[in-house]
Amino acid sequence: MTTAPPCSFFARGACRNGDACRFSHVLPGTAPPTAAAAVPASAPAAAPVVVSAADDGAFDDVRKMIEENRRKNEAKRAAQSVRNAEITAAFEGVSVSGPPAPQPPPPPQAAAPVAPAEAPPPVVVSLPAGAPVFSIDVECVASGVQHHDRAVGSIALVDGDAAPKLHLLVRQEGPVASYLTPLTGLTAERCEAEGVPLQEALATLRANLPPAAILVGQNINKDVEWLGLVEGEDYAMQVDLAALLKVWNPRFGKHTYFGQDHYAAAWLGAEAARADGEAHDALTDATVSMRLFRAYT
């Protein structure tokens, strides 16, 4: 016969089920009473187990604690439900209670269009009456490996009617890193066979250039620098075609500068511009410069 586990409440004298309890009312360490000894004939009847009000009060505290926890949990769930509703309403742009949900800031306003800068008036060249006009051009060889290592290789001078006055090759007396043939058309053989010393070439140039001359050319200031000419002594003034033929760009509000080949194709026609890959030539460049100047003036 299987023995039921002992009743923990009976051990404390607090079991309210009495004989109907499904747990054993035999205290640990004691033997269960036999049928004969359970109710001896001469023994008085056992007094019934009575649970006092004080014993029942211990369970009232437990019930109160359970009830209190239940109420707290219900309050938390209610508060969380309200919070979830507020979050959902904020995303939908609807406020459940309180002030309206904040709205995203308006997109930034596009800046008012800036009026394009007004183009400056075109350059007007006023030449002294009867002043002789010449175009001058220089091609250089590389005397070193740096970009500024240059030596005069050829000189060309063209008059106001675009007629050639001089075309001199210069025999190099110092070291030459490169004749830059693809750009200048110069070779060591040509300069050695046809060239003259630089000082002789400069003396010939000054002999054909009157002090009252007006020099014209593309970025001519660099040519004048290479030749060592002095304004007011070797010539009167200079006109840079790059500054004269610049084009106003309304989009950027400034001038755009082009190379001489571009100006020649636009002003004189495609036949006046160099073909792709064609080397420069001092005489040809000086002639085109004078034609451009006359077309502008």
C-alpha positions as CSV (number, residue, x, y, z in Angstrom):
1,M,0.0,0.0,0.0
2,T,1.4,3.3,-1.0
3,T,1.8,5.9,1.8
4,A,0.7,9.4,1.0
5,P,3.2,12.2,1.5
6,P,3.0,14.0,4.8
7,C,0.8,17.1,5.1
8,S,3.0,20.2,5.8
9,F,0.0,22.1,7.2
10,F,-0.9,19.2,9.6
11,A,2.7,19.4,10.9
12,R,2.1,23.0,11.9
13,G,-1.4,22.3,13.2
14,A,-3.0,24.3,10.4
15,C,-4.6,21.8,8.1
16,R,-8.3,22.6,7.6
17,N,-9.2,19.5,5.6
18,G,-9.1,17.1,8.5
19,D,-9.7,13.5,7.7
20,A,-10.6,14.5,4.1
21,C,-7.0,15.7,3.4
22,R,-5.3,13.7,0.7
23,F,-1.9,14.0,2.5
24,S,-0.8,11.9,5.4
25,H,-1.4,13.2,8.9
26,V,1.3,11.0,10.4
27,L,4.1,13.1,11.9
28,P,7.6,12.3,10.7
29,G,9.4,9.9,13.0
30,T,6.2,8.3,14.4
31,A,4.5,5.1,13.4
32,P,1.0,5.2,12.0
33,P,-1.6,3.9,14.5
34,T,-2.9,0.4,14.1
35,A,-6.5,-0.3,13.6
36,A,-6.8,-1.5,17.2
37,A,-4.8,1.2,18.7
38,A,-6.3,3.9,16.6
39,V,-9.4,4.1,18.8
40,P,-8.8,2.1,22.1
41,A,-11.9,1.1,23.9
42,S,-11.0,2.8,27.1
43,A,-9.4,5.9,25.5
44,P,-11.4,9.0,25.2
45,A,-12.2,10.3,21.7
46,A,-9.6,12.6,20.2
47,A,-10.4,16.2,20.2
48,P,-11.0,17.7,16.7
49,V,-8.3,19.9,15.2
50,V,-9.4,23.5,15.3
51,V,-7.7,26.2,13.2
52,S,-7.6,29.4,15.2
53,A,-8.2,32.8,13.7
54,A,-4.6,33.7,14.5
55,D,-3.4,30.8,12.3
56,D,-5.8,31.8,9.5
57,G,-4.4,35.4,9.6
58,A,-1.0,34.3,8.2
59,F,-2.7,33.3,5.0
60,D,-4.6,36.7,4.9
61,D,-1.2,38.5,4.6
62,V,-0.3,36.2,1.7
63,R,-3.6,36.9,-0.1
64,K,-3.2,40.6,0.5
65,M,0.3,40.5,-1.0
66,I,-0.9,38.6,-4.1
67,E,-3.8,41.0,-4.6
68,E,-1.5,44.0,-4.3
69,N,0.9,42.6,-6.9
70,R,-2.0,41.8,-9.2
71,R,-3.3,45.4,-9.0
72,K,0.2,46.8,-9.6
73,N,0.7,44.6,-12.7
74,E,-2.7,45.7,-14.1
75,A,-1.8,49.4,-13.5
76,K,1.5,48.8,-15.4
77,R,-0.2,47.2,-18.3
78,A,-2.7,50.0,-18.5
79,A,0.0,52.6,-18.5
80,Q,2.0,50.8,-21.2
81,S,-1.1,50.6,-23.3
82,V,-1.6,54.4,-23.1
83,R,2.1,54.9,-23.9
84,N,1.9,52.6,-27.0
85,A,-1.2,54.5,-28.2
86,E,0.7,57.9,-27.8
87,I,3.7,56.6,-29.8
88,T,1.5,55.3,-32.6
89,A,-0.4,58.6,-32.7
90,A,2.8,60.6,-32.9
91,F,3.9,58.7,-36.0
92,E,0.4,59.2,-37.5
93,G,0.5,62.9,-36.7
94,V,-2.4,62.6,-34.3
95,S,-2.1,63.5,-30.6
96,V,-4.1,61.4,-28.1
97,S,-3.9,64.0,-25.4
98,G,-1.9,67.1,-24.6
99,P,-0.3,69.4,-27.2
100,P,-0.2,68.6,-30.9
101,A,2.6,66.3,-32.1
102,P,5.6,68.2,-33.4
103,Q,5.7,68.5,-37.1
104,P,8.9,68.2,-39.2
105,P,10.5,71.5,-40.2
106,P,9.6,72.9,-43.6
107,P,12.1,72.2,-46.4
108,P,14.7,75.0,-46.9
109,Q,13.7,77.6,-49.3
110,A,15.7,77.7,-52.5
111,A,18.0,80.7,-52.7
112,A,16.8,83.5,-54.9
113,P,18.5,83.3,-58.3
114,V,21.4,85.7,-58.6
115,A,21.3,87.9,-61.5
116,P,24.2,87.1,-63.8
117,A,27.0,89.6,-63.7
118,E,26.8,92.1,-66.4
119,A,29.4,91.7,-69.2
120,P,32.0,94.4,-69.2
121,P,32.3,96.5,-72.3
122,P,34.6,95.1,-75.0
123,V,38.2,96.2,-75.1
124,V,38.8,99.1,-77.5
125,V,42.3,99.6,-78.8
126,S,43.3,103.1,-79.7
127,L,46.5,103.3,-81.7
128,P,48.4,106.4,-82.3
129,A,48.0,107.6,-85.8
130,G,50.6,106.2,-88.1
131,A,52.1,104.0,-85.4
132,P,53.8,100.9,-86.9
133,V,52.4,97.6,-85.8
134,F,54.4,94.4,-85.7
135,S,53.6,90.9,-84.7
136,I,56.4,88.9,-83.0
137,D,56.7,85.3,-82.0
138,V,59.3,83.1,-80.4
139,E,59.8,79.3,-80.4
140,C,62.0,77.9,-77.6
141,V,64.1,74.7,-77.1
142,A,64.4,73.0,-73.7
143,S,67.7,73.9,-72.1
144,G,67.0,71.7,-69.0
145,V,64.5,69.4,-67.5
146,Q,62.4,72.0,-65.7
147,H,59.4,73.6,-67.3
148,H,61.1,77.1,-67.1
149,D,64.4,75.9,-68.7
150,R,64.0,77.5,-72.1
151,A,66.3,79.1,-74.7
152,V,65.3,81.0,-77.8
153,G,65.3,78.7,-80.9
154,S,63.6,80.9,-83.6
155,I,62.3,84.5,-83.9
156,A,59.7,85.8,-86.4
157,L,58.7,89.4,-87.1
158,V,55.6,90.3,-89.3
159,D,54.5,93.8,-90.2
160,G,51.1,95.4,-90.0
161,D,50.1,93.9,-93.4
162,A,50.9,90.4,-92.2
163,A,54.0,90.4,-94.4
164,P,57.1,88.5,-93.1
165,K,60.0,90.8,-92.0
166,L,62.3,88.3,-90.2
167,H,62.4,84.6,-89.6
168,L,65.7,83.7,-87.8
169,L,66.9,80.3,-86.4
170,V,69.2,80.4,-83.4
171,R,72.2,78.2,-83.2
172,Q,72.4,76.9,-79.6
173,E,75.6,77.5,-77.8
174,G,74.6,76.0,-74.4
175,P,73.3,72.5,-73.5
176,V,70.0,71.4,-75.1
177,A,67.9,68.8,-73.3
178,S,65.3,68.7,-76.2
179,Y,64.5,70.7,-79.3
180,L,60.8,69.9,-78.6
181,T,60.4,69.1,-82.3
182,P,56.7,68.0,-82.1
183,L,55.9,71.4,-80.7
184,T,58.4,73.8,-82.4
185,G,59.3,72.0,-85.6
186,L,63.0,72.8,-84.7
187,T,65.7,70.2,-85.0
188,A,69.4,70.2,-84.1
189,E,70.3,69.8,-87.8
190,R,68.2,72.9,-88.9
191,C,69.5,75.1,-86.1
192,E,73.1,74.1,-86.8
193,A,72.8,74.6,-90.6
194,E,70.6,77.7,-90.7
195,G,71.0,79.2,-87.3
196,V,72.9,82.3,-86.1
197,P,74.2,83.1,-82.6
198,L,71.5,84.6,-80.3
199,Q,73.2,88.0,-80.0
200,E,73.4,88.3,-83.7
201,A,69.7,87.4,-84.0
202,L,68.7,90.0,-81.4
203,A,70.8,92.7,-83.1
204,T,69.1,91.9,-86.4
205,L,65.7,92.1,-84.7
206,R,66.3,95.4,-83.1
207,A,67.6,96.8,-86.4
208,N,64.2,96.0,-88.0
209,L,62.1,97.1,-85.1
210,P,61.5,100.8,-84.7
211,P,61.3,102.2,-81.2
212,A,57.7,103.5,-81.9
213,A,56.5,100.0,-82.8
214,I,53.4,98.4,-81.3
215,L,53.9,94.7,-80.7
216,V,51.0,92.3,-81.1
217,G,50.9,88.6,-80.2
218,Q,49.3,85.8,-78.2
219,N,50.6,86.1,-74.6
220,I,53.2,88.4,-76.1
221,N,54.7,89.4,-72.8
222,K,56.5,86.1,-72.6
223,D,58.0,86.5,-76.1
224,V,59.2,90.0,-75.1
225,E,60.7,88.6,-71.9
226,W,62.6,85.8,-73.8
227,L,64.0,88.4,-76.2
228,G,65.0,90.8,-73.5
229,L,63.2,93.7,-75.2
230,V,62.5,96.9,-73.1
231,E,59.3,98.8,-73.4
232,G,59.9,102.5,-74.2
233,E,63.3,101.7,-75.6
234,D,63.0,98.8,-78.0
235,Y,59.3,99.3,-78.7
236,A,56.5,101.7,-77.6
237,M,53.7,99.3,-76.4
238,Q,52.3,95.8,-76.7
239,V,48.8,94.3,-77.3
240,D,48.1,90.8,-75.9
241,L,45.6,89.0,-78.2
242,A,44.7,86.7,-75.3
243,A,43.3,89.7,-73.4
244,L,41.9,91.3,-76.5
245,L,39.9,88.3,-77.7
246,K,38.7,86.9,-74.4
247,V,35.0,85.9,-74.2
248,W,32.6,86.8,-71.4
249,N,31.0,83.8,-69.7
250,P,27.7,84.8,-68.1
251,R,27.3,81.5,-66.3
252,F,30.5,82.0,-64.2
253,G,30.5,85.8,-64.4
254,K,34.0,86.0,-65.8
255,H,36.0,85.9,-69.0
256,T,37.1,82.7,-70.7
257,Y,40.4,82.6,-72.5
258,F,41.3,80.4,-75.5
259,G,44.4,79.4,-77.4
260,Q,45.3,81.1,-80.7
261,D,44.2,78.1,-82.8
262,H,40.7,78.4,-81.4
263,Y,40.6,82.2,-82.1
264,A,42.0,81.6,-85.6
265,A,39.3,79.0,-86.4
266,A,36.5,81.2,-85.0
267,W,37.7,84.5,-86.5
268,L,39.5,83.5,-89.7
269,G,38.1,80.1,-90.6
270,A,39.3,76.6,-90.1
271,E,42.0,76.9,-92.8
272,A,43.8,79.4,-90.6
273,A,44.1,77.0,-87.6
274,R,46.9,74.5,-87.3
275,A,45.9,70.9,-88.1
276,D,45.9,68.3,-85.3
277,G,49.5,67.3,-84.5
278,E,51.0,70.0,-86.6
279,A,54.0,71.7,-85.0
280,H,54.2,75.4,-84.2
281,D,56.2,77.7,-86.5
282,A,57.2,81.1,-85.3
283,L,56.5,82.8,-88.7
284,T,53.1,81.1,-89.1
285,D,52.0,82.0,-85.6
286,A,53.2,85.7,-86.0
287,T,51.2,85.9,-89.3
288,V,48.0,84.5,-87.7
289,S,48.4,86.9,-84.8
290,M,48.5,89.9,-87.1
291,R,45.5,88.7,-89.1
292,L,43.6,88.3,-85.9
293,F,44.5,91.8,-84.7
294,R,43.4,93.3,-88.0
295,A,40.1,91.3,-87.9
296,Y,39.4,92.7,-84.4
297,T,40.3,96.3,-85.2
